[in-house]
Amino acid sequence: MEEPMTTDPEHVHVIELVNGESVHLMYVEVWDGLYAPIGVRKPEGDGPFPMVLMAAGNGGEGMRWIRDAVRNRAYTMDRLTDAGMACAWLRYRTEVELGYNNGGKMVRDMRQGREMFNRSPLEYEDEIAIADYLKTLPWVDGERIGVIGMSHGGEMALKIASEYHGLAAAVASEPAAHEFLALRPDDTAFVNEDTGLRNIEEMQMADVDKVRRRIDMETASLRISTIKTPFLVMGRDDDHLQGIFRTTYELMEEAGKDVEWVSYDHDFHGYVFPVRGDGGEYELDDVQVEAIDHVIGWLKQRMG
């Protein structure tokens, strides 16, 4: 007879030694019973620790992506744990084109003793489920959960904070918030004839005035009005979407939200998450160090 499994199948949790550090690889149940992978690092001791969730890009690739990130995008994790904060790289379901705009607010009901939804959950809702799960762990301070979202991850942070008030602080770095702001693309975007989906990779939205003319101000303002979470919005000086980044900040500031703006001159999209180069060292410069210093200082100020 085989020996019983020692891992709880309902709470899979594997500790892996990565670059000399213990990484907790976990599968977290999300709203529809599927599982999202995360990779957690925490400081020495028993906690409870503040927890920072990190999200970049539009999802997919599962635990394979997490295991690569905790090896090759761990510089910011190192800095967070050195500052006394636990942190986790997240993966979530793949982004659905205009799913947020077209799907409407999630409605959760019951049928025959089980949950019934009006639509499938979206990727930002996986992040909410992960945050709520981590709050149940004894070494996590549930009152001090923050997020750093980059690019689409930054837009996810805005969507989360618009309807979920369980975050202590949020960093939206280069937030690709075109859907959140209900932006109408110009002719620099086009529809892929093979798929019928929009290609907005090279959409030129560097100018704030142009962005303001093309957003649905009523929709954007309504979404921003419900945000209670303090935000740090980070731009990138010469990015073709800098107008979106800056407009996001300006509309939040005009709505009286607790928001700060900072922008850096850097050639790497995702400068707050340095990547390890082919030689094994992080490709990192003084601008990135300054930016990450600012992020960590701001999070410590907001989360204690």
Backbone torsions as a table, in degrees:
resi	resn	phi	psi	omega
1	MET	NA	136.7	179.6
2	GLU	-72.9	151.2	176.9
3	GLU	-70.0	145.7	177.4
4	PRO	-62.9	152.5	177.1
5	MET	-66.4	142.7	178.6
6	THR	-95.8	-13.7	177.0
7	THR	-92.8	132.8	177.2
8	ASP	-68.0	113.5	-177.2
9	PRO	-60.5	-23.4	-179.9
10	GLU	-86.7	-12.9	179.5
11	HIS	-140.5	68.9	-176.8
12	VAL	-67.3	127.8	-174.3
13	HIS	-148.2	111.5	-177.5
14	VAL	-118.4	132.2	175.9
15	ILE	-100.3	125.0	-177.9
16	GLU	-123.4	136.3	177.3
17	LEU	-85.3	119.4	-176.6
18	VAL	-129.2	120.1	-180.0
19	ASN	51.1	37.0	178.0
20	GLY	82.2	3.2	-178.7
21	GLU	-119.4	146.3	176.7
22	SER	-80.1	125.0	176.9
23	VAL	-115.7	130.5	179.8
24	HIS	-95.7	107.9	178.0
25	LEU	-92.0	121.3	-171.6
26	MET	-134.5	149.6	171.0
27	TYR	-110.1	123.5	-174.9
28	VAL	-110.8	127.8	178.0
29	GLU	-70.2	129.2	177.2
30	VAL	-103.3	-173.8	-164.6
31	TRP	-59.6	-33.5	-175.7
32	ASP	-97.4	14.2	175.7
33	GLY	88.4	-4.6	173.2
34	LEU	-80.3	174.1	-173.9
35	TYR	-123.4	135.3	177.1
36	ALA	-108.6	137.8	-178.8
37	PRO	-87.8	143.6	174.1
38	ILE	-138.6	156.1	175.0
39	GLY	-124.7	118.4	-169.9
40	VAL	-111.1	137.7	167.0
41	ARG	-121.1	146.2	177.2
42	LYS	-141.3	156.0	178.9
43	PRO	-68.4	171.3	174.3
44	GLU	-65.5	147.3	177.3
45	GLY	108.7	-177.5	-174.2
46	ASP	-96.8	-12.5	-177.1
47	GLY	79.0	-159.6	4.8
48	PRO	-73.9	143.2	-177.0
49	PHE	-106.6	150.3	162.7
50	PRO	-59.2	150.7	-177.7
51	MET	-127.3	130.1	178.7
52	VAL	-115.1	122.9	177.5
53	LEU	-94.9	135.2	-176.6
54	MET	-119.0	129.7	-178.0
55	ALA	-137.2	135.6	178.4
56	ALA	-143.1	133.0	174.3
57	GLY	81.9	-174.1	-167.1
58	ASN	-102.9	25.2	166.5
59	GLY	89.9	-179.0	-178.7
60	GLY	86.5	177.3	174.0
61	GLU	78.0	-8.6	167.1
62	GLY	61.0	-151.2	-175.6
63	MET	-64.9	-25.6	176.5
64	ARG	-58.2	-42.7	179.1
65	TRP	-65.7	-43.6	-179.8
66	ILE	-60.0	-46.3	-176.5
67	ARG	-65.3	-33.1	174.6
68	ASP	-70.2	-42.1	-177.1
69	ALA	-64.0	-41.9	-177.7
70	VAL	-72.8	-11.8	172.8
71	ARG	-93.7	-45.7	-167.5
72	ASN	-112.1	-4.3	172.7
73	ARG	-128.6	42.5	-172.9
74	ALA	-99.0	-1.0	-178.6
75	TYR	-57.6	-46.9	-179.2
76	THR	-67.9	-33.2	173.7
77	MET	-61.2	-44.0	178.2
78	ASP	-57.5	-44.7	-177.2
79	ARG	-66.9	-39.6	179.8
80	LEU	-66.4	-46.0	-179.2
81	THR	-67.1	-36.0	175.5
82	ASP	-61.5	-29.3	179.2
83	ALA	-86.7	5.0	176.3
84	GLY	89.9	13.9	-179.2
85	MET	-112.3	134.8	168.2
86	ALA	-72.9	158.6	-178.5
87	CYS	-154.0	159.6	-177.5
88	ALA	-147.2	129.9	164.9
89	TRP	-78.8	137.3	-177.6
90	LEU	-114.8	149.0	163.2
91	ARG	-127.9	150.6	-169.9
92	TYR	-148.7	174.1	-177.5
93	ARG	-65.0	160.0	-177.4
94	THR	-65.9	142.4	177.3
95	GLU	-58.0	139.8	174.9
96	VAL	-103.6	124.0	-179.4
97	GLU	-54.8	116.9	179.4
98	LEU	58.1	21.5	178.8
99	GLY	-62.8	-34.0	179.6
100	TYR	-68.9	-43.6	179.8
101	ASN	-71.4	-44.9	-172.0
102	ASN	-84.6	-27.4	-175.3
103	GLY	-79.8	-25.5	-178.7
104	GLY	75.8	179.9	-178.0
105	LYS	-65.7	137.9	176.7
106	MET	-65.3	129.1	174.3
107	VAL	-116.1	126.9	-178.3
108	ARG	-114.3	121.6	-177.6
109	ASP	-128.2	-176.3	178.9
110	MET	-123.9	142.2	173.8
111	ARG	-145.5	125.2	179.8
112	GLN	54.0	39.5	176.2
113	GLY	78.7	3.7	179.5
114	ARG	-125.9	160.5	-179.3
115	GLU	-69.5	149.0	176.9
116	MET	-134.3	128.4	-179.2
117	PHE	-109.7	155.3	174.5
118	ASN	-81.6	-13.8	176.2
119	ARG	-160.3	167.9	175.6
120	SER	-69.2	147.0	173.1
121	PRO	-60.5	154.7	177.1
122	LEU	-107.7	171.3	-171.9
123	GLU	-61.7	-37.3	-179.3
124	TYR	-68.9	-25.9	177.0
125	GLU	-74.3	-26.7	170.8
126	ASP	-61.9	-39.8	179.9
127	GLU	-65.6	-37.4	175.4
128	ILE	-61.8	-45.0	-180.0
129	ALA	-61.7	-39.8	178.8
130	ILE	-64.7	-44.3	178.4
131	ALA	-59.0	-45.6	-179.5
132	ASP	-64.6	-36.5	177.7
133	TYR	-66.5	-45.8	-177.9
134	LEU	-61.4	-29.9	178.6
135	LYS	-64.1	-19.6	-179.3
136	THR	-83.8	-10.1	-175.4
137	LEU	-83.7	139.4	-172.7
138	PRO	-66.1	-23.6	-177.8
139	TRP	-93.4	5.8	177.3
140	VAL	-109.4	131.4	173.3
141	ASP	-83.3	103.3	-174.8
142	GLY	-64.2	-16.3	177.9
143	GLU	-87.1	-5.5	-175.9
144	ARG	-130.3	64.2	175.5
145	ILE	-104.5	125.3	177.2
146	GLY	-124.9	169.1	177.5
147	VAL	-134.6	146.9	164.8
148	ILE	-119.4	113.4	178.9
149	GLY	-115.1	131.5	-178.5
150	MET	-117.2	134.8	178.5
151	SER	61.8	-120.4	176.5
152	HIS	-62.1	-31.2	175.1
153	GLY	-61.3	-31.9	175.3
154	GLY	-68.7	-39.3	175.0
155	GLU	-65.3	-38.8	176.6
156	MET	-57.5	-40.5	179.4
157	ALA	-59.9	-39.2	178.2
158	LEU	-67.0	-43.8	178.8
159	LYS	-62.2	-43.0	179.2
160	ILE	-59.8	-52.7	-174.1
161	ALA	-66.7	-23.1	179.3
162	SER	-67.5	-24.1	-176.5
163	GLU	-133.6	-0.2	-178.5
164	TYR	-132.3	128.5	-172.9
165	HIS	-114.2	33.7	-178.8
166	GLY	-101.8	12.7	178.4
167	LEU	-104.7	142.9	176.5
168	ALA	-88.0	-25.1	-177.5
169	ALA	-165.3	152.5	-179.9
170	ALA	-144.0	134.3	173.8
171	VAL	-109.3	122.7	175.6
172	ALA	-110.3	100.3	-176.7
173	SER	-97.7	120.8	-176.6
174	GLU	48.7	53.6	-173.5
175	PRO	-69.7	119.4	177.3
176	ALA	-81.2	72.2	-166.5
177	ALA	-93.3	27.4	-176.8
178	HIS	-61.8	-37.9	179.0
179	GLU	-73.7	-42.0	179.5
180	PHE	-59.6	-38.4	179.9
181	LEU	-85.0	0.1	-177.3
182	ALA	54.1	54.0	-178.3
183	LEU	-82.9	134.9	173.8
184	ARG	-93.8	111.9	-178.0
185	PRO	-62.4	156.7	174.5
186	ASP	-96.3	-165.1	-174.8
187	ASP	-78.6	5.0	170.9
188	THR	-81.0	-8.6	170.8
189	ALA	-104.7	157.5	179.7
190	PHE	-152.2	165.6	179.2
191	VAL	-94.4	129.6	175.6
192	ASN	-70.5	116.9	-175.2
193	GLU	-64.4	-27.2	-178.2
194	ASP	-75.8	-28.8	-174.9
195	THR	-116.9	-21.1	-175.5
196	GLY	79.1	6.1	179.2
197	LEU	-99.7	155.1	-177.6
198	ARG	-75.0	143.7	169.9
199	ASN	-109.3	108.7	-176.9
200	ILE	-118.1	18.0	-175.4
201	GLU	-58.9	-37.2	-176.8
202	GLU	-110.4	22.6	178.3
203	MET	-60.0	128.8	-175.1
204	GLN	-95.6	103.2	-178.3
205	MET	-135.3	52.9	-178.4
206	ALA	-83.7	-17.6	-172.9
207	ASP	-101.4	128.1	-177.4
208	VAL	-63.3	-45.0	-178.2
209	ASP	-59.5	-40.5	178.1
210	LYS	-62.9	-44.0	179.8
211	VAL	-62.6	-44.9	-178.5
212	ARG	-61.4	-35.2	179.7
213	ARG	-70.6	-21.0	-171.8
214	ARG	-108.5	2.3	178.0
215	ILE	-98.8	155.9	172.1
216	ASP	-83.8	95.5	-172.0
217	MET	-61.5	-36.6	-179.5
218	GLU	-64.4	-45.2	179.6
219	THR	-65.7	-47.1	-178.9
220	ALA	-61.0	-43.6	-178.7
221	SER	-65.7	-38.0	178.4
222	LEU	-63.8	-43.1	179.7
223	ARG	-64.8	-41.5	-179.9
224	ILE	-69.0	-31.8	-173.7
225	SER	-60.4	-26.3	-175.6
226	THR	-91.9	-1.5	-178.8
227	ILE	-74.3	129.6	175.6
228	LYS	-115.8	-13.1	-175.1
229	THR	-78.1	134.2	171.8
230	PRO	-62.6	139.9	-176.6
231	PHE	-126.7	141.8	162.7
232	LEU	-111.1	117.2	178.3
233	VAL	-104.1	128.5	-174.8
234	MET	-117.7	128.8	177.2
235	GLY	-104.4	-179.2	174.6
236	ARG	-138.6	118.4	-160.6
237	ASP	-50.3	-46.1	-174.0
238	ASP	-105.6	18.5	-179.3
239	ASP	-71.4	143.3	-179.7
240	HIS	-70.2	-8.8	175.3
241	LEU	-111.2	16.0	-177.7
242	GLN	-57.6	-32.1	177.3
243	GLY	-62.5	-35.6	176.1
244	ILE	-68.6	-44.8	-179.3
245	PHE	-59.1	-49.2	-176.1
246	ARG	-68.6	-40.3	179.2
247	THR	-62.7	-38.4	176.2
248	THR	-55.5	-49.1	177.9
249	TYR	-61.2	-49.1	-174.0
250	GLU	-61.3	-42.0	-179.9
251	LEU	-66.2	-36.8	176.3
252	MET	-66.8	-41.9	179.7
253	GLU	-65.0	-42.2	178.9
254	GLU	-65.0	-27.5	178.2
255	ALA	-84.1	2.0	177.5
256	GLY	80.4	20.6	-179.2
257	LYS	-79.9	159.4	176.1
258	ASP	-81.0	95.5	-171.8
259	VAL	-143.3	144.1	177.7
260	GLU	-126.6	147.9	179.6
261	TRP	-119.1	139.9	171.0
262	VAL	-150.4	145.7	179.4
263	SER	-138.9	146.0	-177.0
264	TYR	-126.7	149.9	177.4
265	ASP	-93.0	100.8	-177.7
266	HIS	-147.9	149.9	-175.8
267	ASP	-93.3	0.9	-176.0
268	PHE	-110.2	118.6	174.3
269	HIS	-70.3	115.5	-174.9
270	GLY	102.4	32.0	-174.9
271	TYR	-62.7	-19.6	178.0
272	VAL	-78.2	-8.7	177.9
273	PHE	-123.3	77.3	-179.9
274	PRO	-57.4	151.6	-176.7
275	VAL	-115.6	140.9	177.1
276	ARG	-71.6	132.3	-178.3
277	GLY	-82.3	179.9	-177.8
278	ASP	-61.3	-28.6	179.8
279	GLY	-82.0	-1.6	177.8
280	GLY	96.3	-9.0	178.8
281	GLU	-100.4	153.1	178.5
282	TYR	-71.5	137.0	173.8
283	GLU	-83.3	99.0	-164.1
284	LEU	-142.3	138.5	176.0
285	ASP	-131.3	180.0	-174.3
286	ASP	-64.1	-32.7	179.1
287	VAL	-63.9	-44.1	178.8
288	GLN	-65.1	-41.7	178.2
289	VAL	-60.0	-44.0	178.4
290	GLU	-61.5	-44.1	-179.0
291	ALA	-63.9	-44.2	-178.9
292	ILE	-69.2	-36.9	173.0
293	ASP	-55.7	-44.3	-178.4
294	HIS	-64.5	-44.4	179.8
295	VAL	-59.7	-48.2	-176.3
296	ILE	-67.7	-40.8	176.1
297	GLY	-61.0	-42.2	179.5
298	TRP	-65.2	-43.1	178.8
299	LEU	-64.0	-41.6	178.8
300	LYS	-62.8	-40.1	178.2
301	GLN	-63.7	-41.8	-175.3
302	ARG	-81.1	-30.5	-174.3
303	MET	-108.1	-9.9	178.0
304	GLY	82.1	NA	NA
